Amino acid sequence: MPRATGGSSLPLHPRLGLACLYAGDGGADQLNSRFCAKCGGPLEVQMVGDRPREVCPACGTIFYQNPLPAAAALVLDTDRRVLLVKRKHPPNEGMWCLPIGFAETGETIAEAALRELREETGLVGRVYRLIDADSWRSTYYGDLLVVTFEVEKTGGVETPGDDAAAVAYFPIDELPPLAFPSNEKAIRLCGDLHRDERAIHDSFRQLQEGASEQG
């Protein structure tokens, strides 16, 4: 377990914690506690290894801050078009993205993806497979871990939810500008998977047809 290095404490903002250290780095940081959850003492920022951490000088507890987990649902229709929602609120209001949101306490990351799909588009689905897990620093929320699943539609009607201004399908090769880089990456990976699967399927079919002709 790393130890805080003595004599290297940094000022802890009374309200923002370490967020003030990253203000010029393009985003807010999640380090914003003020008191130790173990003994109640005031925290200070010290270098632990090569990173600033919130540390309790009284009991030595180091508080590690982790990325926020977010889940996205990637739905394709029968024409292999991807379902996108137009964002109704900041950040990136007015831009398009996959149905996406933060995981809630008590649900799995896959359940979070299905819930976001239902809330934002009115669709019910089931997780087909994991497409991508991507780390990304948001200027709005800080560090995120975005997990994207391909989801098969099982019910519902495409209807914008409270957080969506519109819902629409787009060809994978003709996407509008997307709000989040992680969405672009996941859609590209999913498209590649489907192209590879179709190529394999076509190869097997040709082999079977060739075997039938020889027989």
ZASEVO-48248 format. One record per residue: residue number from 0; residue in one letter; x, y, z of N, C-alpha, C in turn. Coordinates in pm, whole numbers, plus 32768, in hexadecimal, padded with zeros to 4 digits. Layout:
BATI   n res   nu   nv   nw  cau  cav  caw   cu   cv   cw
BATI NUM   a    X    Y    Z    X    Y    Z    X    Y    Z
...
END
This chain:
BATI   n res   nu   nv   nw  cau  cav  caw   cu   cv   cw
BATI   0   m 8055 7F88 8000 8000 8000 8000 8058 807C 8000
BATI   1   p 8046 80D8 7FA2 8099 8151 7F9F 8085 81A4 801C
BATI   2   r 80ED 81ED 8040 80E6 8245 80B4 80F4 82D6 8086
BATI   3   a 80B3 832E 80D3 80BF 83BD 80B6 814C 83E9 80D8
BATI   4   t 8184 843B 8081 820B 846C 809A 8206 84E8 80F1
BATI   5   g 8253 84E7 815C 8252 8556 81B9 828C 85D4 817D
BATI   6   g 825C 8645 81AE 8290 86C5 8182 8268 86ED 80F7
BATI   7   s 8202 86AC 80BE 81DB 86CC 8035 8147 86EB 802B
BATI   8   s 810D 871C 8098 807F 8737 8097 8061 87AE 803D
BATI   9   l 7FED 87AA 7FFE 7FBF 8813 7FA5 7F41 8850 7FDF
BATI  10   p 7F23 88CD 7FBF 7EAD 890D 7FFA 7E2C 88CC 7FCB
BATI  11   l 7DD3 88B0 8028 7D50 8877 8009 7CE9 88E7 8009
BATI  12   h 7CAD 88FE 7F97 7C47 8966 7F8E 7BD5 8943 7FED
BATI  13   p 7BA0 89A2 803B 7B3A 8983 809F 7ABA 894A 8064
BATI  14   r 7AA0 8960 7FE4 7A24 892B 7FAA 7A3F 88C8 7F39
BATI  15   l 7AA7 88E1 7EE7 7ABD 8893 7E6F 7B21 8822 7E80
BATI  16   g 7B67 881D 7EF0 7BCB 87B5 7F00 7C36 87C3 7E95
BATI  17   l 7C56 8755 7E50 7CBF 8759 7DEB 7C8F 8791 7D66
BATI  18   a 7C10 87B0 7D59 7BDE 87E4 7CD9 7C2C 885F 7CAE
BATI  19   c 7C57 88B0 7D11 7C9F 892B 7CEF 7D25 890B 7CAF
BATI  20   l 7D60 8895 7CCC 7DE0 8872 7C91 7DD4 8851 7BFE
BATI  21   y 7D5B 882C 7BD2 7D46 8801 7B49 7CF7 8866 7AF8
BATI  22   a 7CDD 88DA 7B30 7C89 893C 7AEC 7CC4 8963 7A65
BATI  23   g 7D48 8967 7A5D 7D86 898B 79DF 7DA4 8914 7987
BATI  24   d 7D76 889D 79AF 7D94 8823 7967 7D1F 87F4 7913
BATI  25   g 7CB7 8846 790A 7C48 8823 78B3 7BD4 87E0 78F6
BATI  26   g 7BD1 87D9 797C 7B5F 8798 79B9 7B63 8798 7A4F
BATI  27   a 7AED 8783 7A8A 7AE2 877A 7B1B 7B13 86F3 7B4A
BATI  28   d 7B47 86EC 7BC1 7B74 866F 7BFC 7B11 8645 7C68
BATI  29   q 7B10 85C3 7C84 7AAF 8590 7CE3 7AE0 8597 7D74
BATI  30   l 7B5B 85C3 7D8B 7B8F 85C7 7E12 7B5B 8643 7E59
BATI  31   n 7AF4 8635 7EA9 7AB6 86AB 7EE3 7A85 8694 7F72
BATI  32   s 7ABA 862E 7FB6 7A94 8617 8041 7AD9 867F 8099
BATI  33   r 7AA5 8690 8113 7AE2 86F0 8170 7B0C 86AF 81F2
BATI  34   f 7AC9 8640 8217 7AE7 8600 8297 7AF4 856A 8284
BATI  35   c 7B42 852E 82DC 7B5D 849E 82D6 7AE1 844F 82FB
BATI  36   a 7ABD 83EE 82A8 7A49 839A 82C4 7A67 8336 8334
BATI  37   k 7AE7 8324 8357 7B0D 82C4 83BE 7B14 8302 8448
BATI  38   c 7B56 8377 8454 7B67 83B4 84D8 7B2B 843F 84E3
BATI  39   g 7B00 8478 8474 7AC1 84FC 8477 7B21 8570 846F
BATI  40   g 7BA3 8555 8467 7C05 85C0 8461 7C06 8605 83D9
BATI  41   p 7C39 8680 83D4 7C41 86C8 8355 7CA8 8688 82F8
BATI  42   l 7C8B 868B 8277 7CE3 8650 8214 7D40 86B9 81D9
BATI  43   e 7DAF 8688 81A5 7E07 86DD 8157 7E36 868D 80DF
BATI  44   v 7E66 86D2 807A 7E96 8690 8001 7F2C 867A 800B
BATI  45   q 7F56 85FC 7FF7 7FE3 85D9 7FF8 8003 8586 7F7D
BATI  46   m 8081 8586 7F58 80AC 8532 7EE9 80BA 84A3 7F1A
BATI  47   v 8071 8447 7EDD 807B 83B8 7EFA 80AD 8375 7E7B
BATI  48   g 8129 8344 7E7F 8166 8318 7E02 817C 8392 7DAA
BATI  49   d 813F 8390 7D35 814D 8402 7CDA 80CA 844D 7CC7
BATI  50   r 8069 8439 7D23 7FE7 8478 7D14 7FBE 84C3 7D92
BATI  51   p 7F79 8533 7D84 7F41 8575 7DFA 7EC8 8529 7E2C
BATI  52   r 7EC4 850F 7EAE 7E54 84C6 7EEB 7E25 8513 7F66
BATI  53   e 7DA9 84FF 7F8A 7D77 8533 8008 7DA0 84D3 8077
BATI  54   v 7DE1 8509 80DE 7E19 84B8 814A 7DED 84F4 81CF
BATI  55   c 7DD0 849C 822F 7DB4 84C8 82B7 7E36 84C5 8306
BATI  56   p 7E6D 8537 832D 7EE9 8538 837A 7EDB 84F5 8401
BATI  57   a 7E62 84F6 843A 7E4E 84C0 84C0 7E5B 8428 84C4
BATI  58   c 7E19 83E2 8465 7E1A 834F 8469 7E63 8310 83F3
BATI  59   g 7E8D 8362 8394 7EDB 832F 8323 7E8A 82F1 82B3
BATI  60   t 7E05 82F7 82BB 7DB2 82BC 8252 7DC0 830B 81CF
BATI  61   i 7DD4 82C1 8163 7DDB 82FD 80DE 7D57 82E4 8097
BATI  62   f 7D1F 834C 805F 7C9E 8340 801A 7CB6 8340 7F83
BATI  63   y 7C96 82CD 7F45 7CA7 82BD 7EB5 7C24 82DE 7E6E
BATI  64   q 7C2D 832F 7E07 7BB8 8355 7DBA 7BB8 8309 7D35
BATI  65   n 7B45 82D3 7D11 7B3B 827D 7C9C 7AE5 82BB 7C2F
BATI  66   p 7AF6 8290 7BB2 7AA2 82C4 7B46 7A0F 82A3 7B5D
BATI  67   l 79B8 82F9 7B2C 7928 82DF 7B32 7903 827B 7AC5
BATI  68   p 78B8 8210 7AE9 7890 81AE 7A84 7815 81DB 7A36
BATI  69   a 781F 81D6 79B2 77AE 81F8 795C 7796 8185 78FB
BATI  70   a 7718 8174 78D2 76F2 8107 7879 76AA 813E 77FF
BATI  71   a 76C9 8105 778B 7689 812E 770E 764D 80B5 76C9
BATI  72   a 75DD 80CA 7684 7599 8060 763A 75A4 807D 75A5
BATI  73   l 75D3 801B 755A 75E2 8029 74C9 757E 7FCB 7486
BATI  74   v 7519 8004 7447 74AE 7FB7 7407 74B6 7FCA 7370
BATI  75   l 74B3 7F5C 7327 74AF 7F60 7295 7428 7F2D 7265
BATI  76   d 73F1 7F6D 71FC 7374 7F3A 71C4 7394 7ED3 7158
BATI  77   t 732D 7EA4 7112 7342 7E3A 70AE 7395 7E68 7037
BATI  78   d 739F 7EEC 7024 73F2 7F22 6FB9 747E 7F47 6FEA
BATI  79   r 74A0 7F1C 7063 7522 7F37 70A1 7539 7FCC 70B6
BATI  80   r 74CE 8015 70D2 74DB 80A1 70FA 74DE 80A7 7192
BATI  81   v 7526 8108 71C8 7539 8112 7259 74D8 8179 7293
BATI  82   l 74A1 8159 7306 7442 81B0 734A 748D 821A 739B
BATI  83   l 746D 8299 7382 74A8 8309 73CB 743C 8360 7407
BATI  84   v 7462 83A7 7472 7408 8408 74B0 7448 8493 74A6
BATI  85   k 73F3 84F6 7494 7422 8580 7491 7417 85B9 751D
BATI  86   r 7487 85E7 7553 748C 8611 75DF 743A 8690 75F6
BATI  87   k 73EC 868C 7661 7392 86FA 7682 73CF 8758 76E9
BATI  88   h 7435 8728 7731 7470 8776 779E 7509 8772 7794
BATI  89   p 754E 87CF 77D6 75E0 87CA 77DC 760E 874D 7825
BATI  90   p 7688 871E 780C 76E6 8757 77AC 76C5 872F 771C
BATI  91   n 76F7 877C 76BE 76E6 8760 762F 7654 875F 7604
BATI  92   e 7608 87BC 7639 757B 87C9 7614 756E 87DB 757C
BATI  93   g 750F 8792 7541 74F6 879C 74B2 7547 873E 745D
BATI  94   m 75A8 86F8 7498 75F8 8698 744C 75BE 860D 745D
BATI  95   w 75E9 85B2 7406 75B6 8529 7408 7616 84CD 7453
BATI  96   c 75DF 8463 748D 7630 8400 74D4 75E2 837F 74E1
BATI  97   l 7625 8317 750C 75E0 829C 7534 7592 82B5 75B3
BATI  98   p 7529 8268 75CD 74EA 826E 7652 7554 824D 76BB
BATI  99   i 756B 82A9 7718 75DC 829C 7774 75BC 82E2 77F6
BATI 100   g 75F2 82AE 7863 75E0 82EE 78E5 7630 82A6 7950
BATI 101   f 762F 82DE 79C7 767C 82A6 7A35 7634 822F 7A74
BATI 102   a 7683 81CD 7A9E 764C 815A 7AE6 761D 8186 7B70
BATI 103   e 75AD 814E 7B9B 7575 816C 7C1E 75A0 8101 7C82
BATI 104   t 75A0 8127 7D02 75BD 80C7 7D6B 7557 8055 7D67
BATI 105   g 7587 7FD9 7D70 752E 7F67 7D74 7511 7F27 7CEE
BATI 106   e 754A 7F5B 7C81 7533 7F1F 7BFE 75B9 7EFD 7BBE
BATI 107   t 75B8 7E98 7B69 7631 7E76 7B1F 7644 7EDB 7AAE
BATI 108   i 76BB 7EDB 7A75 76D6 7F38 7A08 7680 7F16 798F
BATI 109   a 7662 7E95 797A 760A 7E6E 790C 757B 7E9D 7926
BATI 110   e 754E 7E90 79A1 74C8 7EC2 79C4 74BF 7F58 79B0
BATI 111   a 752B 7F9F 79CD 752C 8030 79B9 751A 8053 7925
BATI 112   a 755B 8008 78CE 754D 8021 783E 74BD 800C 7810
BATI 113   l 747D 7FA1 7840 73F2 7F86 781A 7394 7FEF 7852
BATI 114   r 73B0 801D 78CB 735B 8085 7907 7367 8108 78B9
BATI 115   e 73E1 812E 7897 73F3 81A9 784A 73AE 819F 77C2
BATI 116   l 73B6 812B 7784 7372 8117 7704 72DC 812C 7713
BATI 117   r 72A3 80F2 777A 7212 80FE 7792 71EB 818E 77B1
BATI 118   e 7239 81CF 7808 7217 8257 7831 7225 82BD 77C0
BATI 119   e 7288 82AB 776B 72A5 8310 7706 7260 82F7 7680
BATI 120   t 723B 8279 7665 7202 8259 75E1 717C 8211 75E6
BATI 121   g 7153 81E0 765B 70D8 8194 7664 70E5 8103 763C
BATI 122   l 715E 80D5 761B 7171 804B 75EE 7197 7FEF 7661
BATI 123   v 716D 7F72 7655 7195 7F08 76B0 71F4 7EAD 7661
BATI 124   g 725B 7E7D 76A3 72BA 7E2A 765B 72FF 7DC6 76B5
BATI 125   r 7356 7D77 7678 73AA 7D1A 76C4 7438 7D2A 7693
BATI 126   v 7495 7D1D 76EF 7522 7D2C 76CC 754E 7CB5 7676
BATI 127   y 7587 7CD4 7604 75BA 7C6D 75A9 764D 7C50 75C4
BATI 128   r 769D 7CBB 75CF 772C 7CA8 75E9 776B 7D2D 7611
BATI 129   l 77E0 7D20 764F 7832 7D94 7672 787E 7DC3 75F6
BATI 130   i 7877 7E46 75DB 78BD 7E7E 7569 793F 7EC1 7592
BATI 131   d 793C 7F10 75FE 79B3 7F5E 7620 79AC 7F8F 76B0
BATI 132   a 7A21 7FA0 76EC 7A30 7FE4 776C 7A9D 804C 7759
BATI 133   d 7A7A 80CB 776C 7AD4 8138 7746 7AE0 819D 77B7
BATI 134   s 7B59 81C9 77D3 7B70 8233 7835 7B72 82B9 77EE
BATI 135   w 7B36 831B 782F 7B2A 839E 77EF 7B1C 8408 785B
BATI 136   r 7B60 8478 7848 7B55 84E9 78A6 7AF3 854F 786E
BATI 137   s 7A84 8560 78B3 7A1E 85C1 788E 7A3B 8646 78D1
BATI 138   t 7A2F 86B3 7887 7A40 8736 78C2 79CC 8759 791E
BATI 139   y 7961 870B 7918 78E9 8726 7967 78E6 86D0 79E5
BATI 140   y 7908 864F 79D8 78FB 85F1 7A49 7980 85BD 7A7F
BATI 141   g 79EF 85D6 7A3C 7A6D 859D 7A66 7A88 8518 7A22
BATI 142   d 7AD3 84C0 7A63 7AF9 8440 7A28 7A83 83E0 7A23
BATI 143   l 7A70 83A3 79AF 7A02 8345 799A 7A38 82C0 7968
BATI 144   l 79EF 8255 7989 7A05 81D2 794C 7984 81AF 7903
BATI 145   v 7987 81B3 787E 790F 81A1 782D 790D 8113 77F4
BATI 146   v 78A7 80C6 7819 7897 803D 77EB 7822 8038 7788
BATI 147   t 783C 8007 770F 77D6 8005 76A6 77B1 7F76 7684
BATI 148   f 772E 7F5B 7683 76F9 7ED8 765F 76A9 7EE2 75DD
BATI 149   e 76B4 7E7C 758A 7654 7E70 751D 75D5 7E32 7557
BATI 150   v 7564 7E71 753A 74E5 7E48 7574 7483 7E27 7505
BATI 151   e 743D 7DB7 7514 73D4 7D91 74B6 734E 7DC8 74E6
BATI 152   k 7308 7E0A 748E 7283 7E3E 74AF 7221 7DCA 74BD
BATI 153   t 71D7 7DC8 752E 7172 7D60 7544 70E6 7D99 7550
BATI 154   g 70D8 7E1C 755B 7054 7E59 7568 705D 7EEF 7571
BATI 155   g 6FE7 7F2E 7578 6FE2 7FBF 7585 6FDC 8005 74FE
BATI 156   v 6FC4 8087 7504 6FBE 80DC 748E 701F 814F 74A1
BATI 157   e 7068 8170 7439 70CC 81DB 7441 708A 8260 7460
BATI 158   t 709A 828D 74DD 705D 8309 750C 70C1 8355 7562
BATI 159   p 70DC 83D4 7546 713D 841E 7598 7111 8427 762A
BATI 160   g 716E 840C 7685 7153 841A 7713 716A 84A9 7741
BATI 161   d 7167 84BC 77C6 7175 8543 77FE 71FC 8582 77DD
BATI 162   d 7264 8530 77CE 72EA 8564 77B5 730B 856E 7720
BATI 163   a 72AE 8546 76CA 72C9 8542 763A 726C 85A0 75EE
BATI 164   a 72A4 85EA 758F 7253 8641 753A 721F 85F5 74C2
BATI 165   a 7264 858A 749A 723B 853B 7426 727F 84B3 742C
BATI 166   v 7246 8453 73E4 727E 83CD 73D6 727B 83AA 7342
BATI 167   a 72E9 8375 730E 72EC 8355 727F 7358 82EC 7264
BATI 168   y 7345 82A3 71F5 73A9 8242 71C7 73FE 8282 7159
BATI 169   f 7481 8263 715D 74DE 8298 70FA 7534 8226 70C2
BATI 170   p 7551 8228 7040 75B2 81C8 700B 7639 81DA 7052
BATI 171   i 767B 816C 706E 76F9 8173 70B7 7760 81C9 706F
BATI 172   d 775C 81C9 6FEB 77BD 8217 6F9E 7790 82A6 6F83
BATI 173   e 771C 82CD 6FB8 76E8 8354 6FA0 76B6 8391 7024
BATI 174   l 770A 838E 7089 76E3 83C0 710C 76EF 8457 7114
BATI 175   p 7698 8497 7162 76AC 8525 717F 7720 8535 71E1
BATI 176   p 7750 85AF 71F7 77B7 85C3 725E 7783 8591 72E6
BATI 177   l 77D2 853F 732A 77A7 8502 73A8 77DE 854E 7420
BATI 178   a 7794 8547 748D 77B6 8592 7506 7830 8559 754D
BATI 179   f 7845 84D5 7544 78AB 8495 7597 7908 843F 7542
BATI 180   p 798C 844D 7554 79EB 83FB 7509 79D8 8366 7520
BATI 181   s 79B0 833F 7599 799D 82B1 75B7 792E 8275 7561
BATI 182   n 78C8 82C4 753F 785D 8293 74E8 7891 8279 745B
BATI 183   e 78E2 82D6 7429 791A 82C5 73A3 796C 8244 739B
BATI 184   k 79BE 822D 7401 7A12 81B5 7404 79BD 8137 7408
BATI 185   a 7958 8134 745F 7905 80BD 746E 78B7 809E 73EE
BATI 186   i 7881 8104 73AD 7836 80EE 7331 7893 80B8 72C5
BATI 187   r 790B 80EE 72BC 796B 80BC 725A 798D 802A 7274
BATI 188   l 79A6 8007 72F2 79C6 7F7D 7315 7952 7F1F 72F6
BATI 189   c 78D9 7F4A 7314 7863 7EF8 72F9 7851 7EE3 7263
BATI 190   g 7864 7F4D 7215 785A 7F3F 7184 78C1 7EDE 714E
BATI 191   d 793C 7EE4 7182 79A4 7E87 7157 797F 7DF7 7179
BATI 192   l 7947 7DE1 71F0 791E 7D5B 7218 78B6 7D22 71B8
BATI 193   h 7853 7D73 7197 77E9 7D42 713F 781D 7D28 70B1
BATI 194   r 7878 7D7A 7081 78B2 7D61 6FFC 7903 7CE0 6FFC
BATI 195   d 794F 7CC9 7066 799D 7C4E 706F 7941 7BD4 7076
BATI 196   e 78D6 7BE0 70C4 7879 7B6F 70D1 7834 7B50 704C
BATI 197   r 7810 7BB8 7001 77D2 7BA1 6F7F 7834 7B60 6F1E
BATI 198   a 78B2 7B8B 6F25 7917 7B50 6ECE 792B 7ABC 6EED
BATI 199   i 792F 7A9A 6F6E 793E 7A0E 6F97 78C5 79BD 6F6A
BATI 200   h 784E 79F5 6F7D 77D3 79B1 6F55 77D2 7997 6EBE
BATI 201   d 77FA 79FC 6E71 77FC 79EB 6DDF 7862 7982 6DB5
BATI 202   s 78D3 797C 6DFB 793A 7919 6DD9 7907 788C 6DF2
BATI 203   f 78C5 7876 6E64 788E 77F2 6E82 7822 77CC 6E1D
BATI 204   r 77D0 782C 6DF6 7765 780F 6D96 77A0 77E6 6D0F
BATI 205   q 780B 782A 6CE5 784B 7806 6C67 7889 777B 6C6E
BATI 206   l 78C4 775B 6CE3 78FC 76D5 6CF3 7891 766A 6CED
BATI 207   q 781E 7685 6D2E 77B1 7625 6D2C 7778 7613 6CA0
BATI 208   e 776B 7682 6C57 7737 767A 6BCE 7798 762D 6B75
BATI 209   g 781B 7645 6B8A 787E 75FC 6B3B 787D 7568 6B59
BATI 210   a 786B 7544 6BD9 7865 74B7 6BFF 77EA 7475 6BC5
BATI 211   s 777A 74BD 6BC1 76FD 7485 6B8A 770B 746C 6AF5
BATI 212   e 774D 74C7 6AAE 775E 74B6 6A1E 77B9 743F 69FF
BATI 213   q 7820 742B 6A53 787A 73BB 6A3D 7838 7336 6A5D
BATI 214   g 77D8 733B 6ABE 7793 72C0 6AE4 772F 7296 6A7A
END
